[in-house]
């Protein structure tokens, strides 16, 4: 017989890996590196050469690929890279930054000008309260109508002022003069009157203006070893996995102390600690395996229990642990050409017979 090998392999049985670099496929002094994928290689090209075999010469400063901008001069370096020599009014690796754009002070309202940012010609960095390409737009902080209870909003630079109606005060005119009379603090918490409003003295575990927010003690993720954190009022509880316990599930329980495994060996620190013997199964190895009940012998083989499990008694013409293998006259490749003449193919049949 003979083997037709796939790419990257050779030898009578295709067991020898081909050295793809043995034929020196890389040109112009390139280094050939054999790939981890059989049948492939990579050429590491020297400067000024490219292509799969390093057979194409290139100039890093040619008109199509030249990176230098704004009429800068391109200088090819010995390592195959390029260097841009900029005109005096330009800077940057590729001479892309025009240093003269900010000389005319184009940004309004005292905005700061930056030249050549992210390949754009210029950018204005506006002071708070202004926007636009040239910081020419003043932001109206009163557009969102922030003042409550019919208060009048006065727009200022980067802020606003609320003129409140009589009987109201606060930054947004949101507070009445006697706010504590309405008992704003939840669950009867103590309300302290102030000239500019009120303060709620919250019980432990609560926060917020009106003590309306339950502090989530689980935000710090206090439970270890994948324990589930259950938030309470000013406390938390860790629901631990079965093999851990403790306030923070920090203690690993020894699963083998209670001798839970029968007919086997117990190993701590794993999810299923019981390693059952061959005749037993289940989480604690309590169930005895009835091998001939769960095992099906194929091709009309009969099952017979044994000291170490079961055995299949195979009919004539079959073999294997489950009688799954056909014993054929054509099993040996050398007999194929002897039994069937003129290139015929030998096909095994039951009972040690064959057809061509």
C-alpha positions in Angstrom: 0.0 0.0 0.0 1.0 3.6 -0.3 -0.1 6.7 1.6 -0.9 10.1 0.0 0.2 12.5 2.7 -1.5 15.9 3.5 0.5 19.1 3.4 3.2 19.2 6.0 3.7 15.5 6.4 5.9 12.8 4.6 7.2 9.3 5.0 5.8 5.9 4.2 3.1 6.3 6.9 2.9 10.1 6.8 4.4 10.2 10.3 7.3 12.6 9.5 6.7 16.3 9.6 8.0 18.2 6.5 10.6 21.0 7.1 9.0 23.7 5.0 12.1 25.9 5.3 14.5 23.3 3.9 13.9 24.5 0.3 14.9 28.2 1.3 11.6 29.7 0.0 12.3 33.2 1.5 14.2 35.6 -0.8 16.6 38.6 -0.4 18.2 37.3 2.8 14.9 36.9 4.7 14.7 34.5 7.6 12.3 31.5 7.2 10.3 30.6 10.3 8.5 27.3 10.3 4.9 27.7 11.5 3.2 25.6 14.2 0.6 24.7 11.5 1.9 21.8 9.4 2.6 22.7 5.8 3.1 26.5 6.5 6.0 28.9 7.1 6.5 32.6 7.6 9.2 34.8 6.0 10.6 37.5 8.2 11.6 40.1 5.6 14.7 42.5 5.9 14.1 46.2 5.5 12.8 47.5 2.2 11.3 44.1 1.2 7.8 42.7 1.7 5.5 40.0 0.3 4.9 36.4 1.3 8.4 35.4 0.1 10.0 38.9 0.7 10.3 39.2 -3.1 8.7 42.7 -3.4 10.9 45.8 -2.8 9.2 48.9 -1.4 10.1 52.4 -0.5 8.6 53.7 2.8 8.6 57.2 1.3 7.0 56.6 -2.0 4.1 58.9 -3.1 1.4 56.3 -2.4 2.5 55.2 1.0 4.4 58.3 2.2 3.1 59.3 5.6 4.5 62.9 5.8 1.9 65.7 5.5 2.0 69.4 4.8 4.8 69.2 2.2 7.2 67.7 4.7 10.3 65.8 3.5 10.4 62.0 4.0 13.7 60.3 5.0 14.0 56.5 4.6 15.8 55.0 7.6 18.1 51.9 7.4 15.6 49.8 9.4 12.9 50.3 6.7 11.0 53.0 8.7 10.6 56.6 7.7 11.3 60.0 9.4 9.4 63.2 8.5 11.3 66.5 8.4 8.7 69.1 9.1 8.5 72.7 7.9 9.0 75.2 10.8 5.3 75.9 11.3 4.3 72.2 11.7 5.0 69.5 14.3 4.1 65.9 15.0 5.3 62.5 14.0 3.9 63.1 10.5 4.0 66.9 10.6 0.2 67.0 11.0 0.0 69.7 13.7 -0.3 73.3 12.4 1.3 75.5 15.2 0.0 78.7 13.7 -3.7 78.0 14.0 -4.1 79.3 17.5 -2.1 82.5 17.0 -5.2 84.4 15.9 -7.0 83.5 19.3 -10.1 82.0 17.6 -11.7 80.8 20.8 -14.3 83.1 22.3 -15.2 83.8 26.0 -11.7 83.0 27.2 -11.7 79.4 25.8 -8.3 77.7 25.4 -7.1 76.8 21.9 -5.2 73.5 21.2 -3.6 72.8 17.8 -3.7 69.6 15.9 -5.7 67.4 18.3 -6.6 63.9 17.1 -5.7 64.9 13.5 -8.2 67.9 13.5 -6.9 71.3 12.8 -7.7 72.8 16.2 -9.9 72.5 19.2 -11.4 75.0 21.6 -11.6 74.0 25.3 -14.5 76.1 26.7 -14.8 77.4 30.2 -17.8 76.1 32.2 -21.0 77.7 31.1 -20.0 77.9 27.4 -20.1 75.6 24.4 -19.8 75.5 20.6 -16.8 75.0 18.2 -15.4 78.4 19.2 -17.1 78.6 22.7 -19.4 81.2 21.3 -22.6 79.8 22.9 -23.5 80.6 26.5 -25.4 77.8 28.2 -28.7 78.8 29.7 -28.9 77.1 33.0 -32.5 78.2 33.4 -33.7 76.2 30.4 -34.5 73.2 32.5 -36.8 75.3 34.8 -35.0 74.3 38.1 -36.8 76.6 40.4 -39.8 75.2 42.3 -43.0 76.7 43.7 -43.1 79.5 41.1 -39.6 80.8 41.9 -37.9 83.0 39.3 -34.7 81.7 37.7 -31.8 84.1 37.0 -29.2 82.8 34.5 -25.6 83.5 35.5 -22.2 82.3 34.1 -22.1 78.5 34.7 -24.8 78.7 37.4 -28.2 80.0 38.2 -30.0 81.7 41.1 -33.6 81.1 42.2 -35.6 84.1 43.6 -38.2 82.4 45.8 -41.8 83.4 46.6 -42.6 84.4 50.2 -42.9 81.3 52.4 -40.3 79.2 50.4 -36.5 79.0 50.5 -33.7 76.7 49.4 -31.5 76.5 46.4 -34.5 75.5 44.3 -37.2 77.2 46.4 -38.2 73.6 47.3 -38.4 74.1 51.1 -41.2 75.7 53.1 -40.6 77.8 56.3 -41.9 75.1 58.6 -41.1 71.8 56.9 -40.9 69.7 60.1 -44.6 70.2 60.7 -45.4 67.9 57.8 -43.2 65.1 59.3 -41.1 64.6 56.2 -38.8 62.0 57.8 -39.9 58.4 57.2 -40.8 56.0 60.0 -41.1 58.9 62.5 -37.4 59.7 62.5 -36.4 62.9 64.3 -36.8 66.1 62.2 -34.5 69.1 63.1 -35.7 72.5 61.9 -33.1 74.8 60.3 -33.3 78.3 58.8 -32.7 76.9 55.3 -34.9 73.8 55.7 -34.6 70.7 57.9 -32.4 67.7 58.7 -33.6 64.1 59.4 -31.7 62.2 62.0 -31.8 58.7 60.5 -31.8 55.4 62.4 -28.8 53.1 61.8 -29.1 51.4 58.4 -30.9 54.3 56.7 -29.8 57.4 54.8 -31.2 60.0 52.4 -32.8 63.4 52.8 -35.9 61.9 54.4 -34.3 58.6 55.6 -35.9 56.9 52.6 -32.9 54.9 51.5 -32.0 51.5 53.1 -28.2 51.3 53.1 -27.2 48.1 51.2 -24.6 46.4 53.5 -24.0 43.9 50.7 -22.3 46.4 48.4 -18.9 45.6 49.9 -19.4 41.9 49.0 -18.5 40.6 52.4 -19.4 37.0 51.8 -16.5 34.7 50.8 -16.3 31.5 48.7 -19.4 32.5 46.5 -21.7 32.9 49.4 -24.9 34.8 48.8 -25.3 38.1 50.7 -28.8 38.9 52.1 -29.2 42.6 53.0 -31.1 43.5 56.2 -31.6 46.7 58.2 -28.2 47.8 59.5 -26.9 44.2 59.0 -26.4 41.4 56.5 -26.4 37.6 56.4 -24.3 35.3 54.4 -26.0 32.2 52.9 -22.9 29.9 52.5 -22.3 27.0 50.1 -22.7 23.6 51.7 -19.0 23.1 52.3 -18.4 26.5 54.1 -19.7 28.2 57.2 -19.0 31.2 59.4 -20.2 34.8 59.5 -18.5 35.5 56.1 -18.4 31.8 54.9 -14.7 31.9 55.7 -14.5 28.5 57.3 -14.2 25.3 55.1 -16.1 22.4 56.6 -14.4 19.0 56.6 -16.9 16.9 54.6 -15.2 13.7 55.6 -15.6 14.0 59.4 -19.0 12.3 59.4 -17.8 9.4 57.3 -20.5 10.0 54.6 -19.1 7.6 52.0 -19.8 3.9 51.9 -17.6 1.4 50.0 -15.1 4.0 48.9 -12.7 6.8 49.8 -13.6 10.3 51.0 -11.6 13.3 49.7 -12.2 16.7 51.4 -12.1 20.2 49.6 -14.0 19.0 46.5 -17.7 19.3 45.5 -18.3 15.5 45.4 -16.0 14.0 48.0 -17.0 10.3 47.5 -15.0 8.2 45.0 -17.0 5.0 44.6 -15.7 1.5 44.1 -16.6 -0.1 40.7 -19.6 -2.0 42.1 -21.2 1.0 43.9 -22.7 4.4 42.8 -24.6 7.4 44.2 -23.4 10.6 46.1 -22.6 8.4 49.1 -21.9 5.2 47.2 -25.0 3.5 48.8 -26.4 2.0 45.6 -25.0 -1.3 44.3 -24.7 -1.5 40.5 -26.7 -4.4 38.9 -24.5 -4.7 35.9 -26.7 -6.9 33.7 -29.7 -4.6 34.4 -28.0 -1.5 33.1 -25.7 -3.1 30.5 -26.9 -4.1 27.0 -24.9 -6.7 25.2 -25.1 -6.1 21.4 -25.8 -8.5 18.5 -27.8 -11.0 20.7 -25.0 -11.4 23.2 -26.0 -12.6 26.7 -25.0 -10.8 29.9 -23.4 -12.8 32.8 -22.5 -11.3 36.2 -19.0 -11.7 37.4 -17.0 -10.9 40.6 -15.8 -7.5 39.1 -19.0 -6.5 37.2 -20.3 -8.3 34.1 -19.2 -10.1 31.0 -21.0 -10.4 27.6 -21.1 -13.9 26.1 -20.9 -13.2 22.3 -22.4 -15.3 19.5 -20.3 -16.8 16.8 -18.8 -14.1 14.6 -18.7 -11.2 17.2 -16.3 -10.1 19.9 -15.6 -7.1 22.2 -16.7 -6.1 25.7 -20.3 -5.6 24.4 -20.1 -8.0 21.4 -20.0 -4.8 19.2 -17.1 -6.0 16.9 -17.7 -8.2 13.9 -15.2 -10.9 13.3 -14.9 -10.8 9.5 -12.9 -12.7 6.9 -11.8 -9.3 5.5 -10.4 -8.0 8.8 -6.8 -8.4 7.6 -5.9 -5.9 4.8 -3.5 -8.4 3.2 -6.4 -10.8 2.6 -8.4 -8.3 0.7 -6.5 -8.7 -2.6 -6.3 -12.5 -2.2 -10.0 -13.2 -1.6 -11.4 -10.7 -4.2 -9.7 -10.7 -7.6 -9.3 -7.9 -10.1 -9.6 -5.1 -7.6 -12.8 -6.3 -6.0 -13.6 -5.0 -2.4 -14.1 -7.7 0.3 -17.2 -7.2 2.6 -17.4 -9.3 5.8 -20.7 -11.0 6.6 -21.9 -12.7 9.8 -20.6 -16.2 10.5 -17.1 -15.6 9.2 -18.3 -15.3 5.6 -17.7 -12.6 3.0 -18.9 -11.2 -0.3 -16.9 -9.4 -3.0 
